[in-house]
């Protein structure tokens, strides 16, 4: 077994090897039930990189 196959197998075990549809349904359910916590602040891509070198 190659390292890549081993990593792939570990990731499958960790994620439960759910189907893409099941993952999408779970994500949509979480988005509907969990409110955002931005404090009213608009989030921009530039904010994510603010203060980074490079």
Secondary structure, DSSP 8 states (H G I E B T S, - for coil): --HHHHHHHHHHHHHTT--HHHHHHHHHHHHHHS----TT----HHHHHTT---
